[in-house]
Amino acid sequence: MTDLKPIPFLDLKAQQARIAADLKPRIDAVLAHCQFILGPEVVELEEKLAAFCGAKHCVSVSSGTDALQIAMMAEEIGRGDAVFLPAFTYTATAEVPLVLGATPVFVDIDPRTFQIDPAHLEQRINEVKAAGKLTPRAVIGVDLFGQPADWPAIREIAERHNLFTLDDCAQAFGAIHHGRRLGASADATATSFFPSKPFGAYGDGGALFTESDERAALYRSLRTHGEGKARYEVLRTGMNGRLDTLQAAVLLSKLTVFEEELDARARIAAAYDGRLGNAVVTPARVPDSVSAWAIYAVVLPDGAARDKMQAGLKADGVPSAIYYPRPLHHQPAYASAHDGAALPVSEDISTRIMALPLHPDLTDQDVDRICQSVLAHC
Ligand SMILES: Cc1ncc(COP(=O)(O)O)c(C=O)c1O
C-alpha cells in the first residue's frame, strides 16, 4: 500500500480550474438570456464544430446515443434490416439498431488496433446475404478508444454493397485520419459529449456531422419531434433530442483549450509507449492518423496477469479500468440477436485488455508513478 494520494482516472476538477475564467461568463450569459433550449450558444457551437472538423453540417443533439439513433431513423432503418458493427465497443452502438427493430450483426476486430476488421465485415455481409433473412442496410464503424477505424476500407466495402456508413466517433472527436479531422469520413458521423469524453460537457450531449444538406435537415427535424418548417407541424415521428444551451456554453469554453488538451494526451500516450512498450503490449497506431486518446489500453498475457496487475496498481494508488470486459454478443441483452458466428479476437481481447489513466491534467510525476507501478506488477 502507498501513502501517496491516489491518481484520478479522470480529473474534471483540474480542467474546470483551467477554464474557469472563460467558462463562468459564458454560463452567466445563458442565465441572463434564458434561452435554455436551442439558444445562441447552440448555434455558435454547431458552426464552430463544423469548422473545427471540416464537415459541412453539424447538428447538435442530446447524447451520443441519440446521435446514432437519429442518424438511423433518418435512413428509415428498422425491422428486417441488418446493421453491421463491431462486437468490441460500448453498448450504445448495438442498442440503437435493436431499439429501432433492426438486427445488429457483430463483426470482429483487429487484435492490434482494436478497430473493426474490414475483411471480416465483408465476410459478414456475404453471410447475411447468403442467409437471405435480413436486408443489409448500414455499417456503424466505431473509432475505438480515440483512433480512427479504417474508413477508406469500410467505405469501399459499403459502396459495393450499397450500405449507409455511420461513424460512431463518440470516443474520437478531434482525431485526425489522412490529414483531416474525423467528421466527414462516413455518410454521417455521430459523437458524444459525455463528461468523460475528450471533448465532454457537464451533462449529456452529442452531435451529428454530415456533408448532405438533406440529411442535416432531417436530423434537425428528428431532434425536435419530427417538426416541419412551421411550429407544431409534425412531418415524421421524431424525438426530443436537442442539446441544451448550458451544455453548449460549457463546450464553447472547452473548445478554447481542446487542441492543447489533445496534444497533452498525445504526449502522455507517447510517454507510456516509450516506458511500457517492452513490458506490455501497447496500442498499435492506425496508419496515417492522430488519435484523440480517449483511452490508452494495454494488453496483458492473460486474465490472471490482468487481475494481478490491477490489484498491484490499486495498492499503489493507480486506477485502471476495463473497456470492455465482455464483447457485445456475450451480453445478455444482445445474445439472442446474435447469429452465433465466432468472434475470437473480440472474445480474447476482452479477457486481457486494461486501460491506464489518460487525461490532460496528469503531471509528469503522475505518469512516472503510473509507469513504475505497471513495470513493478508485470
Ligand atoms: C463508442 C460509443 N458509442 C456511443 C456512445 C454513447 O454516447 P452517450 O453516452 O453520449 O450516449 C459512447 C459513450 O459512452 C461510446 O463510447
The ligand as a Gaussian input file, in Angstrom:
#p B3LYP/6-31G(d) Opt

LIG

0 1
 C      -18.412000       4.033000     -28.746000
 C      -19.542000       4.788000     -28.097000
 N      -20.688000       4.921000     -28.769000
 C      -21.717000       5.602000     -28.248000
 C      -21.649000       6.180000     -27.003000
 C      -22.846000       6.841000     -26.435000
 O      -22.661000       8.166000     -26.096000
 P      -23.563000       8.840000     -24.955000
 O      -23.118000       8.306000     -23.645000
 O      -23.308000      10.307000     -25.123000
 O      -24.980000       8.498000     -25.258000
 C      -20.451000       6.073000     -26.273000
 C      -20.280000       6.733000     -24.962000
 O      -20.418000       6.489000     -23.931000
 C      -19.375000       5.343000     -26.819000
 O      -18.216000       5.200000     -26.156000

